[in-house]
Amino acid sequence: MIRVENLVKDYGSLRAVNGINFQVNDGEILGFLGPNGAGKSTTLKMMTTYLAPTSGNVQVDDLNILEHSLEIRRLIGYLPELNPLYVEMNVYDYLQFVASAREITGQAFKKRLGEVVDMCGLRGVIHKYISELSKGYRQRVGLAQAIFHDPKILILDEPSSGLDPNQIVEIRELIKSLGKKKTLIMSSHILQEIELTADRMVIINKGEIVADGTTEELMRSFKGKTVLTLEVKNAHEADVNGIAEAVRTVSVAKIINQNGTLTAQLEYPNTIDPRSEIFDYAVSRRWTILEMSRYRVSLEDVFRTLTVEGGMQNG
Amino acid sequence: MDNIKLIYRKEMDAFFNSPVAYIVLLVFALITSWFFTNTFFLSNQSDLRSLFDVVPLVYLFFVPAITMGLIAREKNSGTMEFLATLPMKDSQIVIGKFLAAVSLIGVGLLFTGMHFITLLFVGTAVDIGAIISGYFGLLLVGSVYTAVGVLGSSITNNQITAFILSFLLIFIFFIMEKILVFVPQFMAAALQFISVDYHLNNISRGVIDSRNLIYFGSLIMFFLIMSTRVLEIRKWR
């Protein structure tokens, strides 16, 4: 189990991470989500002992990052952001270097190399220089490096950034298969990425955690609104505004008048459905309804609202 | 120990898999040969003094050229993050890289061995012992400068900056004894004692004194420890 406790990181006068707390249970796939510059990478860098926290701590089982830095590094496989590789090496030499650093040599290396190469689909490129590889293959090499010592914990910082859609799907499948037996933490600024792979997500913005839970939990806890677009003919603006009084749960967000056609955006809580009352009201006023469409708040909107500046007020 | 060996091997591979090492070595051999042959036949002495005098000067450019990329490049390309999250100590990374650069300087010195062979053919009563200890002294000075270069490379993530920084730091050591005449009397003795030339001259004469060895050893240690500290600072910045 990994426990992040009151973690703070200052870069000079800039507070990149501001006292965050969360837990990752064994075997869990945790999505670490946030817009660019939210403090995701900084947090992961502290968890992998690359950076020391300004205050706070990260506890991995009984070890903590300050006192047991080397022991923790042995437990963790880490794919840093932008996947830095020694491009002047070939894949075999690079993996051999990684393996030696992890004290896997001789027969054990050969055996593990075969497994890793198969897992990451590197069979065809093992003797190629990394500089010759495409971005997708480089990402596989980065993953191979991270999993070579079969770590208990896998930390991937934006594993799919910069890849094309096909490569993203491939890498996602690969990550999913890797995550089956491991504690996996992956960061992303793309929601779908996390939604599809992670058991749980932690959303971070401006160095603080703004949400923590499973997809369903987040959707449920987020008391969003449904937006109903109503397009009507033969109506007056004042009349449309009257909906709010006739149907108490509804509020009118805005009305656009276009050549006698009124488009109104109505809002009401997710928990109720006043559409038939709105319809009845329209009929009683002898409006012609051209369109009535509902827009439910999605997880994407939850994410947007949580991470866009000033979004909380709207939510 | 294994980690030091691992880093050492990686750096050696990197040196010899790129053309830079070959070019730098070639330039080193050419420049030292030029200076050597210019004065060797004029002075008409059966020793390598003219070579040993010029090598520290060539080091001034040669060593920073070798060391500039050692750490700065890893920082610049982001591989430092990969390296520093492997289960190895920063000090092992520094020592491994230092030893690799020293080996490259050793190779450079080997190239100058051709002048030694020339000397054996044309000279008379060659003092082989003095020449061996002279080479040993050059390697020690090269090691000190390399340790300085490692520090220069660890401070920045730009290779050019690292080169200039290392050059300046090495220049301080290089110039120290040469400016003794301008220094007030009471400081001269102290300055002479911390200058590289003074200790190198002792060794070049064929006298390998533990004081000189301790001097070189402690300078190397000092700069390597400083480099390690500089690497560790990144964690806290």
Contacts between the chains, C-beta under 8 A, distances in Angstrom:
chain1	res1	chain2	res2	distance
A	11	B	237	7.1
A	12	B	237	7.9
A	45	B	81	7.3
A	48	B	85	4.8
A	49	B	85	6.4
A	50	B	81	5.4
A	50	B	84	5.6
A	50	B	85	5.3
A	50	B	235	7.3
A	51	B	234	7.4
A	51	B	235	5.4
A	52	B	235	4.0
A	52	B	236	5.4
A	70	B	87	5.1
A	70	B	88	7.9
A	70	B	89	7.3
A	71	B	87	8.0
A	73	B	85	5.8
A	73	B	86	6.5
A	73	B	87	4.3
A	74	B	87	4.8
A	76	B	85	7.4
A	78	B	82	7.8
A	78	B	85	5.0
A	80	B	78	6.6
A	80	B	81	4.6
A	80	B	82	6.0
A	80	B	85	7.4
A	82	B	78	5.8
A	84	B	77	5.8
A	84	B	78	3.4
A	84	B	79	4.4
A	84	B	80	7.9
A	84	B	81	6.2
A	84	B	82	5.3
A	85	B	79	7.1
A	85	B	82	7.7
A	86	B	10	7.8
A	86	B	14	7.8
A	86	B	79	6.1
A	87	B	77	8.0
A	88	B	14	6.4
A	88	B	17	6.0
A	88	B	18	6.7
A	89	B	13	7.6
A	93	B	13	7.3
A	97	B	6	6.9
A	97	B	10	5.9
A	98	B	86	7.6
A	100	B	2	7.4
A	100	B	6	5.1
A	101	B	3	6.8
A	101	B	6	6.0
A	101	B	86	4.4
A	101	B	87	6.9
A	101	B	88	6.2
A	102	B	86	7.4
A	102	B	87	7.1
A	103	B	2	7.4
A	145	B	82	7.6
